[in-house]
Amino acid sequence: MPADTTPPPAAPPSVPGTRDRLIAAMTDALRHRGFHGVGVADILQQAGAPKGVLYHHFPGGKADLAVAAIDQVVDRMIAGLDQLLAQQPDPLQATRVWLQSATGRLQASGFDSGCPLATIALETTAADTALRAALARAFDRLRQRLAQALAAAGHDAARAESLAALIVSAYEGGLLQARVAHSTAPLDRVTDALLGLLAMPSTAPPSPPPGVPS
């Protein structure tokens, strides 16, 4: 009897688990409506999750879910930066591509889908301690990754940290302004100005004239 050469059936596509679907639904809500603009029922419906399952995965409820979404968003942002820097080690060119990609995504969404980090940051209050801590951690991780790339490219540590903070602020602020204006122009201008600053050589402060104490 000839050997059976029929290939085995293909494995079924992986279906995201309930926890992953909840995080994805919250991330989408943060991009479009913000934390206070969406209810638990909306998130459960979008995730296709039964009522009550939210507290099984996130005992703190909606706020815990938002923290998980923030952590995952920054994980993806840093993974994207790592991929860009692997392809283009020059942080100037990598930053250009990063900002242009953000511009393209915003435009493709009809200027409706912003960065969830900025969206939730604008609406948090002093009582939202867990959300604020998660956001602070997210922005710090982005700054640190960019500072590492800038330092590797030859910038001194202090300049690298300052430029990294400027890049993150320009990224978030440019996206917000572009979304409000329904135009890429604000983010385009931010990109041009930022890249011009990054291209400037690092210079030491001038020495004081003779006889003048430093």
N, C-alpha and C positions, 0 to 999 in steps of 0.2 A: 504494500500500500504506500503510495507516495506521501512524503511528509507534507503536513499542513503548512502552507506558506502564507496563509491569511494573516495579515497584520493584526495585532491585538487592538481592540477598540480604544479609541482615544479617551483619555481621562476627561471627565466632565469639567467644564470651566469652574474655577474656584468661585464660590459665592461668599461675599463678605459676611462675617458673623454679625450678630445683632449689635455688639459693641461698636464695631467699625462703622456700621450703618448709622448708628446714633451720632457718632463723631462727625461723619460726613454730612449728615443733615444739619447739625449745629454749625459746622463750618460754612455751609451754604447760607444758612440763616444770618450768620454774622456778616458775611460778605454783602448781603442784599438788604437786610432789615435791622441788623444790630441785635444785641442781647435782649434789650427790653422790648423790641418790636416783634418778637416771636414768642408764642406760648408753648408749653410742654406738649399740648395736644397736636400742634402743628408739626413739631419735631417727630413725635411718634408716628404720625401719619406719613410723613415723608420717608422715614426710616422703615416703614412697614413693620413696626414693632408693636406688640400688644401692650395695653395699658398696664402700668405698674412695673414693666421690665426696666425702666430707666433707673429706678432706685436699687435694682439688683446689681447693675453694673456701676452705678454712680450714687452711692448712699447719700451724698450731699445734694442730689437732685440736679437741677438745671445749672447751677453754678459750677458744680464738679464737672459736668459735661463740657461746659465752656472752657474750663481750665485744660481739660484733655484736648479739646479742639485747638486751643492756642499752642499747646506743646507740639501737636502734630503739624500745625501750620509752619512753625519755625523749624521743625525737623526737615520739612520739605524745602523750605527756603534755603537752609544751609546745605542740604544735599544738592540743590540746584547750583548754588555758588561753588561748591566743591567740583561739580561736573564742569562748570564754566572755566574754573581756574586750572583744571586738569587739561582742558583743551587749549586754553589761552592763559598762560601764567602771568602775562602782563595785567596787573590789576586795573589799569586804565581801560584797556579793551574789554576786560571781563565786566567792569562796571557799566560800560556802554551797552553791552549786550543785555545785561541784567535789567537796566532801566528801559531799554527798547522792548524787551520781552514783556515787562509790566505794562508799558504803553499799549502794546498790541493786544494783550489780554483785556485790558480795560475797554479799548475801542471795540473789540469783538463782542463784548457783552452789552454794547449799546450804552456804555458809561453807567452801568447799573451795578456792576460787581467790583467793589473796592477791596482794599486789603483788610481782612478781618481784624488784624491787630489794631490798626488805627480806628476802625469803626467802633470797636468795643472800648478802646481807651478814651474816646471822646464822651462816652456816656456813663462811665463808671463814677461812683460816688465814694466818699470816704468810708462808707460802710462796706464797700465791695473789696474787702481786704484780700481775699483769695484771688480774685480776678486781677487786681493791681499787682500782686506779687508775681503772678504768672506772666503778665505783660512785661514787668520789669526784667524778669528772667529772660523772656524772649528777646527783647531789644538788646540786652546785654550780650546774649549769645551771638546775635548778628554783628554787633560792634566788634566783639572779640575776634570773630572769624575774619572780618574785613581787615582789622588791624594786623592780624597774622600775615595776611596776603601782602599788605602794604609794607610791613617790616621785611618780609622775604624779598621784596622788590628793591630794598635799599633805603627806605625811609627810616629815620630814627624812631625809637619807640614812642616818644611823646607826639611827634607829628603823625605817626601812623594811627595812634588812638584818636587824635583830634580829627583827622580826615575820615576815619571810620564813623565817628559820631556824626560828622557832617553828611556823609553818604546816606546813613540811615534816616536822618532827619529830612534830607532832600527827597529821598525815595517816598517816604510816607506823606510828606507835605505836598509834593508834586502830584501824587496820586489823588489826594483829597481835592486839590484845586482843579485838576483835570476833570474829576468826576462832577464837581459842582458846575464847572463851565461847559460841560458836555463837549469838550474839545481836548485834543492832545497838546495844544499849544503851551499850557503852563508847564507840563512835564517835559516837553521838548526844550523849553528855555532853561529849566532847571538842569537838564542833562548837559546842555552846552556849557553853561556856567560852571557846573561841577567838574566836568572833564577838563576845562581850562585851568581850574585851580589844581587839579591833580597833576597836570602836565608841568606845572611850575616847579623849578628845582627848589629843593630845601636849602635855605640859606641861614647861616648863623647870624645873630644880631651883631651890628657893628660895634667895634671896640670903642670905649670912651676916649675922648681926646686926652693927650698927656696932661697930667696934673689934676684930672677930674676923677674923683673916687668912683670905682665901679660899684 
